[in-house]
Amino acid sequence: MERFITHLSFNISTPRGRDRFRELLHAQFADEDDLRKTLYGPMLFLHLADLNRVAEALRTQIDRRNARLAEIRKLHRQWVTMLPTGSRHLMQHIAEQCRLDLRWLRTVLADVEAGRIRDTPDPARLVAKT
């Protein structure tokens, strides 16, 4: 997210600026870091993205989370009897976070694939609420 924001020093009212903005936006959706760091900010601009590219990136994110969850399950099976209580709880939390991320990513992907991505219907009203 920080990389995304720091690169916003260009003029998005020009074609070149809009292209650069979208390039950085798409890069965020493909980033391998924690979803909270990479996608929370860019989700605010989802309606400006190329949804085909976003769908592809979301599928990759889902694959990564599935692989991570499988690895956690494997490690848990191998080590559960030898792990201290705190480690078992930590593994459980990491697995839960993966499952939460997967549910969220699948929901976003379903909206992207169905073309249900919209900008705010009334920007003036939204601004008035702040």
N, C-alpha and C positions, 0 to 999 in steps of 0.2 A: 504494500500500500504506500509506504513512504516513497519508493521509487516511482510509483505512479504519480503521486502528488508533486514530487520534485521536478518531474519532467513537464509539468503543466505550465511552463513559462513561455508558451507560444500562443499565438492568436488563433483561437478556434473559430473565429468568424471568417477565416480564409479557407479555401479548398485545401491548401497545403497543411494548414493547422488542423483542420478536421481529420485529414488523413493520418497525421501524426498522432492525434488523440486516439483514433480508432486502433492504430498500430499498438500503442501502449495499453489500451484497454484489452485488446485480444491477448497480449502478452501476460497480463495479469490473470486472465482466465486459465492460461496454460501453466502458470507458475506452480512449482512443486512444494512450496512452503505451506505452512498451516493456513487453512481456509480463512480463518479470522483475519489473518494478516494480508492475504492476497485478494480475497473476493468481497469482503464486506463493503469497501469503498466502491469498487467497480460495479457492484450490483445496483448502485444508484443510477448508473448510466447504461444499464443493460439494454434499454430501448434504442440506444445509439449504435449498438454493436451489430456486426454481421452474425446473424443467428446461426447460420450453418457452421461458422468457425467456433462459436460459443458451444454449440451442441457437441462438436467434435472434442473440444477441450473438456467439457463436462463428462463425456464418456471416459476420457482418459483419467480424469480425477476419480471417477467411480471405480475404474479398474485399479488404480493405485490404492484406494481405500480398501477394496476387496482383498488385494494382496496383503496389505498391512494387517487386516483383520485375520486372515488365514495364518499369517506368521505369528501373531499374538496367540491365537488358539493353539498352534503347534507348540510354542514355547510354554504355554500354560500347562498343556498335557504332560510335557517332558519334566517340568520343574515344580508342579504344584505341591507335591509332597515335601519338597525340600525348601521351599521359599518361606521366608519370615512373613508374618501377617501383613506388615506394611507393604511388602512387595506384591503380595497377592491382591491387595486392595488397589494398588497402583495399576497392576495389569488389568484388573476389572474396569477401572476408570478409563484407561486407554482404549479398551475394547468398546466400552459404551460410547466414548467420543467418536470412534470410527463408525459405529452403527448410526449415531445421530447424524454425522456428516453424510453418510450414505443416504439416509432418508431425505435429508434436505437437498442433496445433489440430484437425486432422482425426481423430486418434486419440481425443482427448477428446470431440469431437463425436459420433463413432461410439458411444462408451460412453453419452453422454447420450441420444442418439436411441434406443438399444437398451434404455434403462432399467437399465443396469448400474452405477448409482451407488449406493453403499452407505456407511453409517457403519462404523466399526470394529466387528467382530463381538464383541469382548471388551474393552470399555473398561478394566475392572479389570486385565487382563493387560497392556495397553498402559501404564497408569500404573505398574504394578509394575516395568516394564523401565526406567523413567527414574530 
